[in-house]
Amino acid sequence: MKVVILAGGLGTRLKPFTDLIPKPLLPLGEKSLLELQIELLKNHGFDEIFLAVNYKAEMIKSQLGDGSRYGVKLKYSLEEKPLGTCGPVALLKNELKEEPFLLMNGDILTKANFSEIYNYALQFKDSDFTIITKNITTPFRFGSITSDGDYVTSVEEKPNLKFEILAGMYIIKPQLFDIIPDDTYFGIDDLIHLMLAQKRPITKYLLEEYWLDIGVVKDYEKAKEVYQEHFNDLKN
């Protein structure tokens, strides 16, 4: 099975760490985030991995090589210019045209059951696109009130806000290449909007396993703590 990992971002919100090291290679302990992703994917049967690279691409290639030491085939796709979160797959159209594939961000720490997600997506014959979602809870800074006209009827002090969000992982069937433009900045949000406008079905898979998007320094510090506590099975 095939997967494309988006590993070309500048990681500007993780400076100064990313001044020297590309975000996917940030260490969480004995291994980098990208190595953890690769090993988890391998455990779920994804043995052909394409890395969409740009920023510090040579450093990523030098550290990971051809993937043989991880038991997978690693191939690299260099973006000459930023192509967004979906545009990079168009560069790999010839490599990905035969079967559904997983697309994921290179800054996610997760224990997702990728083989279950893949098989789930294949059940839907009418859908060419499955998005993986995650429920998150975010504290709200202020007290929230409800009222009836000029009179307050209730108050909730700093309530938690709950959202179902895109988890940065997607199963894409090759049929979608007919609407993903070549050599164009094109985001996942652009793809979703286009599919909805065309009334093409989009399915979702709600992720229950651990998930963390490492977008800012606070997230990176949390990821290092979580790795030590909960990812022991991936350390060796």
N, C-alpha and C positions, 0 to 999 in steps of 0.2 A: 504494500500500500504506500501511497505517496503523500507527502506533506510539504507545504511551502511555509517557511518561517520568515517573517518580516524582521530582518536584522540590520536595517540600513539607517535607522534614525540617528539624529545628532545627540539625543539625550540631553538637551539644553537645561531641562529642569532638574537634572541630576549633577550639574556642575557643583564643585570642581572635580568630582570623581571621573566624569566622562571627558575631561580635558585630555587625559592620557589613555583611558580605556574605553572602548565602545560599550554601550549599555549592556548588550547581551553577554559580554564577558566579565561583568562585575562579579567578583567572588562572593559566594554565600557561605563559605567554609572551605572545604577541600576542593570544591568544584565551582565552576561558573554557572550562572543561571542557564546559559544556552546548553551546557553539558547536561544539566539536570533535565532539561526539556528533551534532549535527544535520547537520553537513557530511558525516560518514561515512555516516549513514543516507541522506542525499540521494543519495550516490554509489551506493547499493545499491537505489535505487528507492522508498524510503519518502518520500513527498512530502506526507503528511498527518500531522502530529505534534500530539498532545495532551499538554500539560504539566499534570500534576496538581500544583497549587501550594497553599501555605499560608503558611509563614514567608517574610516579605518578598516576598509575591507581586507587589506593585506594582513593586518594583525589577526583578524578572525580566521583567514585561510591558514596562516602560519600555525595558529594554536590548534585548530581542529583537523586540519589535513583532509584526507579523503574519507574520513569516518571509519576506517577499518578497525581502529582500536575500540570503537563503540559498537561494532558489529552492524554498521549501516553503511550505505553509500551516500556520501555527501557531495552535492554539486552546488556550484555558486553561480548566481545570476547578478551581474553588476548593473545597477541603475546608473546611467550616465547623468540623469537628472531625476529629481524627486517625482515619484509616480503615485503617491498616496498609499492607501491601505488596500487597494484592490488592483490598481494599475499594474503593479509588478507581475501579476500572474499572466498578463498578456505577453510578456517577454518569454514565457515558458509554455506558450500555447502548444507547440509541437510535442513537448514532453508530457503534457497533461491531458491530451485530447482523448485518451483511451478509457479512462475510468474516473470516478469521483475521487476527489482529493480533499485533504484537510488544509485549510489556511489558518495560520495563527500568528499573533504578535509575539515578538521575541522578548518581551518584557513581562511575561506572566509566570508566576510561581503557582503551580497547581498540582493536584493529585487526580485530575480528571481521568475518567475511564474512557480513553479515546476509542478503544475498540467497540465499546457499547454505544458511544455516540455515533460512530461511523455506521454501524449496523442499523441503528435507529433511523438515521437519515435515509438509508436505502429502502426502508419500508414504504416511503411515500413516492409512489410512481408519478404523481402529478406535480411534484415539487422538485425543482432543480437547485434549491438553496435552503440550507438549514442553518440557522443562527443559534449559537449556544448563549444562553442567558444566565444571569446570576441574581438572586435577591440580595440586596444590601440594605443596611439600616444606617442612616446618617443622623447624628444628633442635630437638633435645631437650636439655634442660639437664643431664641426668644420665647416667651410665653405666648400661647395661642388662645384667642378668645372666640366664642361664638356669641351672637347677639340677636335680639329681636327688636328691630327699630333702634330706639335710643337706650335699650336696657340690655345689660350683659346677662346671658343665660348660663354660661359655663366658662371655665378657664382650664387650660392644660399647660402646666409649666414645662417649657423646653421639651416638647414632644419629639419622639424619634420619627424621622421620615423614612418611609420604606419605598424602594424603587426596584423594578426589575430592569437590569441593564444589559447591554451588549458586553459579553465577556471576552471579546477579542479572538474568538475561535469560530470557524465556519466550515461547513461541508459544502463543497461546490461540485456540481455535475458539469461535465464538459459542454453541455448544451448552452451554458451561460456565456460561452465565448462569443456567441453571436451578438451580444449587447455590451461586452466589455471592450472599450476602445483601445486601439494600439497607440503606444507612444504618447499617452495622454495622462495627466494627473486625474485620477479617478478613485474616489474613496468608497468604502463600504456603504457609507450613508448615501452616496450617489447611486450605487447599485440598488439599494433597498427602495429609494424613492422611485427609481426608474421601473423596477419590477412592480411596485404597487400601482404606479400610473398605468402600466400595461396589464394590470390585473393578473399577473403571474403569481401563483401561490408561493408563499414563503412559510416554511415550518420552523419550529423552535424546539430546543432541548434545554430544559431547566437543569442547570448544574447544581448538584448537592455537595460535591466534594470541595475540599479547600481550594480557594482561589484568591490571588492577590495580584493586582496590577502595580508594578513597580514604576511609578511615574515621577515621584519626587523623592527627595532625600529621606523624608520621614518614612516613606514606604520601604525604601532600601534598608533602613535600620530595622524596621519591623521584619522584613524578609529574612535578615540574618538571624534574628531571634527565633523565628518560626522554623527555619531550617534546622537549627540545633535541637529544637524541641520535638519536631514532628516529622522530619524527613530522614530519620536514621536509616531507614531501609534503602535509601538511595545514595548513601555515603560511600558504599564500597563497590 
